[in-house]
Amino acid sequence: MFQELLMNHDNLQFAHDRPIARQQDDRLDRADFAQRLAWAVSSWKNQESLVISLTGSWGSGKSSIKNMTLEQLASIQGCQVIEFNPWQWAGQDKLSSAFFEEISRAVQRQDSSKDDKQLAKVLRRYEQRLNAGVSVLSHTAKWAPILLGSAVMTTALGSIAQGTTAQVTIWTLSAASWLGSIAPWLKQGAEWCLKKANILDQQAKDNEMTLQQIRAELQQLLSKRQQPLLIVLDDLDRLSTEQLKDMFQLVKAHMDFANVVFLLLFQRDTVEQGLARAGFDGADYLEKIIQVPFSVPAISTNQLEEILLSRLNDILASEPQLQQRFDKAYWGQVFQRGMRPFFGNLRHVYRYASTLAFHCRLLRGTEVAEINAVDLFALECLRIFAPETYAAMPRYKILLTGSEPYARQDEAQRNRIIEVIDQLVKLAPEVHQPATRQLLQEMFPTLDWVFTRTQHDQPIQLRWLIDSRVCCEEVFDRYFELSIPTQELPNSLLHEFARRITEPEDFASLLCTFEDHRQAGILQRLLGLVDEFPLDQSPAVVQSLLRAGEQVGRRMSHTHWSPREQVVRLLRLFLKRHAQESTRSQLVVEAFHAVPSLPVADQLLAADYALRRRGDIGMFDDAGLEQLKNLYLGTVRQVASADPDAFLGDEDLSSYLTDLNRYGTGGDEGRGWVEQHVNSPSRFLQFARGFTSFQSSYTGGNTTYTAYISPSTLEYMMGLSRCAEWVERLESMGLGDDDSETLALVKDALSRHAQSEATIQE
């Protein structure tokens, strides 16, 4: 699936959560606020600084407002702007140095006037005095090895020389050696010393000025400016405790600079907590520094929802499979009751929409959606905003989908489910817990009996399944595996069957490409699509189901209907869409003429007669039922007489012979056929195999099937004495393994009957 996604080169258009840079991109009507802030900054003219704060939570739009403010200032040339992001400087010891260095560079780069060049120079001088401590010795470190090496050599030779002449000789050699070793460095050293001398000379002059004198010179230069200097400090809430303390102390120490405006952007509670860790009263400390506190304007619910819904509409527009079956009524309930509280700012919307678009693309299917779009939208909310809840949900799949075997809807089960829901809710962030609880209840109507004591009938449950609701066990996993598990039936396949339902041969052929258990699963899922079968093509639909009933498997399990039984259920459900019993009868009779499906007709007749025996209303009218019965019997007789051996080998032999007895003349037509045609050892063995049944036993995790033949059935169809005669004849014959097993089953049936008779007599 993922490879297919890559091969399609679909443009997912992930939404970035970067702040906007221009007023024309403003969708929250904040441009006016930014313009007024720009006007306030540009009009500042004072002998002291102005400290403005713009506070707001993460993702509230602080940086977007800042960018629009700076855009406005640039358009009116209202002031010189210097942006400094202290978070980008890793070491707290660099903040002060970096702060003034960045300001001096910006001043010199942005304005080449004489005053501003001088201002930049004085700012650098001020920074150097504040951060004094850089030693000239660091520049001489590279000379130390040479000097040290010469001294060591001199000392070593001197320690072993004896006598005055030797000592003089050694010192002479040492001096020559030392001078020779440094000869290549003399020129560079001389140049460096000259340069350093000039620097030291200038520094000596500068050092004659006190720090206060340098500040006075800065104040004088700043006072001359016609426009204020705006220093923007963003991301203050990302700083460590020490960095935060140093940054605010830096601002506080320079609040007397003229024509300087500080604009500080941060999340207030985070900064207050950081200052508290540094030993300050955070709120009180900020109040002493910040003169004009602003908060990011609140986003109206309508504005935010408009942007969110616009994003969702874009996603649906690019996913026609999701759009086709989008349930607006269900969406309204889920959004209003559960999803709405999760979205507090634009960043929430953008994060959600980006990942939602990706997951929609993964699960969109080839022709129809493989998931329910509303459920996916809701689950994506949990995945983004309550990830621990989302991650825990698969552990409770059986409970959430109401598919726990043998579970009773009693008070103990109710309390158990409430406990699980409470656990899932507590995993969500506290602010999202009420909405999380509501979403869980909306997505899982299987739990309505717990919370609202509401029960849902089978048609509604089938609708959930066909709509691929997450509350259905069959589709639950795909929402969390973000793919269609290989053992599941994709919706695209089911809709392919629904599309072929008016083409009998194609429908049956496609169905028979699957194994029996898959056939049963497909037919079970198609029950939910019956309402979409075309009524105006009802004859073709009925023929397709009759043809399928002839060809699909007939074996059932403890927990599932056989494929053939599922076909009959599907047919009966479709026929009920026609209100008149006579219409149903006519449809089946006409279809049977075209597709004489004996297995399906057998079950239709059995079901209708059973309803009538209980006093219920049957599927067909009296005349139609009689007509169908006669058609069925006539076809059985024709098949039985045309090729007795083939008839004896039919898997449904026992049903057909029983029906000949039940519906035929005299009540023993089937037995009469047996007496006439079971006239050889091979045919007797075929007859016996046709009445072989299986019983299952489950022990130690394994299911065992045991074959048997009912003595009463043999008596009903042939007579036990006649069977005994055939057994006697066959015992004297050489038989193959299969025939020997069949003979053993007949003998076992006769033996059990004899034992039963003996017990009764006793």
Residue, then its C-alpha position, 0 to 999 in steps of 0.5 A: m500500500f505504501q509503495e503504491l502511494l509513493m508510485n502515485h506521486d501524490n502531492l500530500q501538501f503537508a501544512h507547515d506550522r511556521p508563522i506567516a510573514r506578510q499581512q496578506d496571509d493573515r486569516l485571523d484578522r490580526a493585521d490591524f493589531a500588528q499595524r497599531l503595534a508598529w505605529a506605537v513603536s515608530s512614534w516612541k521618542n524618549q530619553e529612556s527605553l520602552v519595553i513591550s511584551l507580546t505573550g501567548s501560548w505555544g502556537s497562538g501566533k506571537s511570531s506571526i504578529k511580530n512578522m506583520t509588525l515588522e512588515q508594517l514598520a518596513s513599509i513606513q520606515g518607522c524605525q531600525v529593526i534588529e532581531f536577536n534570538p537568544w535561543q540560538w546561542a548555546g552558551q549562556d556566557k555568550l549572551s551578553s557579548a553576542f547581544f551587543e555584537e549583533i546590535s553593532r553589526a546590524v546598526q553598521r550594516q543597515d545605516s552607513s551614516k557617520d553617527d551610526k558608524q560611530l554608534a556601532k563602534v561605541l557599542r562594540r567598545y561597550e561590549q568589550r568593557l562588559n566582557a573584559g577578560v580576554s588575555v593577550l597571552s592567548h596570542t603568545a601561546k604558540w611561542a611557548p614550545i620554542l622558548l621552553g625547548s631551548a631552555v630545556m636543552t640549555t639546562a640539560l647540557g649545563s648539567i653534564a659540562q665540567g669546567t669554565t671553558a666547557q660551560v662557556t662553550i655550552w652557553t655559546l652553542s645554546a644561544a646560537s641554537w636558540l637564535g637559529s631555531i626562531a629565525p623563521w618566526l622573527k619576521q612574523g613575530a615582529e609584524w604581530c608585535l607591531k600590530k598588537a602595539n597599535i591595538l594596545d595603544q588604542q585600547a589604552k586610550d579607550n580604557e582611559m574612559t570609564l564604563q559610565q563614560i562609554r554609556a554616556e557616549l552611547q546615550q548621546l548617540l542614541s538621543k540624536r536618532q530621529q527614529p527609535l531602535l527596535i530590538v526584537l527578542d523572540d523565543l525567550d521561553r525556550l531558554s534555560t533558567e540561567q539564560l533566561k535570568d541573564m537575558f532579562q537582567l541584560v534588558k533591565a540594565h539597559m532600560d535607560f537607553a534613549n530611543v530604544v524599544f525592546l519587543l519581547l515575545f514569550q509564553r508568560d507562564t513558562v517564563e515566570q516559572g523559569l524566573a521562579r527557579a532562578g530565585f525571583d518572583g516571576a510575575d513581580y519581576l516581569e512587572k518591574i521590567i515590562q512597561v507595555p504588556f500585550s497579549v496575543p488576541a484570542i482567536s474566535t471559535n468561528q474563525l478557527e473552525e472555518i479554517l479547520l473545515s476548509r482544510l477538511n473540505d480540501i482533503l475530501a475534495s482530493e479523496p472522492q472515495l471518502q467523499q462518496r460515503f461521507d455521513k454528514a449527520y454522523w459528522g455533525q454529531v462527532f464534531q460538535r460533541g467530541m472533536r471541537p474542543f481539541f482545537g485551540n490555535l492554528r498550529h493545532v489545525y495545521r498539525y492535524a490536517s497534515t497527518l490526516a491527509f496522509h492517513c486518508r491517502l493510505l486508507r482511501g481504497t481503489e474504488v471505495a473508501e476502506i474506512n469511515a471518514v468520520d471515524l478516521f477524522a475522530l481517531e486522528c484527533l486522539r492520535i494527535f492530541a491524546p496519543e496514549t489513549y489512541a495507542a491503548m485502544p487496540r488492547y481493548k478491541i473486543l470490549l469496544t466492539g462488543s465482540e467478546p464471546y459469551a459476554r452477557q450484558d449484565e451489571a458486571q459487564r457494564n462496570r467492567i466497560i465503564e472501568v476500561i473507558d475511564q482508564l482510556v480517558k485518564l491517559a489523555p491530557e487532562v484538558h482533553q479528557p472530557a472530549t476524549r470521553q465523548l469521542l469514545q462514546e460517539m465512535f462506539p455505539t456498541l457500548d450504548w447499552v452501557f451508557t444510554r441503555t440503548q439496544h441496536d437491532q441487526p439491520i443497524q449493526l449491518r449498516w455499521l459494518i458496510d459503513s466500515r465503522v471502527c466499532c465493527e470488529e471486522v474493520f477495527d484493526r485497519y484504523f490502527e495498522l493504517s493498512i488493510p490486513t491481508q486477512e480482511l476483506p477490503n471494501s473495494l472487493l465487496h463493492e466489486f461483488a455488489r457491482r456484479i450482482t446483476e451478472p449471474e455467471d460473473f458473480a458466481s465465478l468471482l465468489c468461487t475463486f475464494e476458499d469456503h471461509r472467505q466465501a462465507g465472510i464475503l456473503q456476510r458482509l454483502l448483507g449490509l449492501v443489500d439495500e444498494f442492489p438495484l430493485d429495477q434489476s431484481p430478476a438478474v439479482v435473484q438469478s445471480l444468487l441462485r447461481a452462487g448457491e449452486q457453486v459455493g461451499r456447503r460446510m459450516s462451522h460452530t460460529h459461522w453459517s456455511p457459504r450456501e446458507q449465507v447465499v439464502r440469507l442474502l436472497r431472503l433479505f433482498l426479497k424482503r425489499h419487495a413488500q408483496e409476497s406474490t412479487r417475491s414468489q414470481l421473482v424466484v419462480e421465474a429465476f428458477h426457470a433460468v437457473p434451476s438451483l436445487p440447493v437454494a430452492d431446498q432451503l427456501l422451501a424448508a424455511d417457508y414451511a417452517l414459518r407456516r408451521r409456527g403460525d408466522i407469515g412466510m416469504f411467499d404467497d400460497a400459490g407461489l410457494e406451491q408453484l416453487k415446490n412443484l418446480y423443485l420436485g420436478t427438477v429433482r425427479q428429472v435429475a434423479s432419473a436422468d443419471p442415478d449414479a450422478f444423483l447418488g453422488d450429489e452432496d445433497l442426496s439426503s436432502y433431495l430424497t428427504d424432500l421427495n418423501r416430504y413433498g412428494t406423493g404418498g410420503d415415500e417417493g424418496r424411499g421408492w426411488v431408493e428401492q428402485h435404483v439402489n440395486s448394486p453394491s457400488r450404488f449402496l455404498q454411494f447411498a450410504r456415503g450420501f447419508t454420512s454426517f459428522q459430529s465434532s468434539y473440542t478438547g485440548g484446543n483441537t477440534t475432532y470430527t467423527a463420521y457417523i450414519s444415523p440408524s433412523t435415517l437408514e430405516y427411513m430411506m431403505g429399511l434396516s433389514r435391507c441394509a443388513e443384506w447389503v452389508e452381508r454381501l459386501e463383507s465377502m467382497g474385496l473393498g478399497d479403503d474408502d468403501s471399507e470405511t463406509l461399510a464400517l459406518v453402516k455396520d456401526a449404525l446397525s450395531r447401535h440400533a441393535q444395542s438400543e433395541a436390546t436396552i429397550q427390551e430389557 
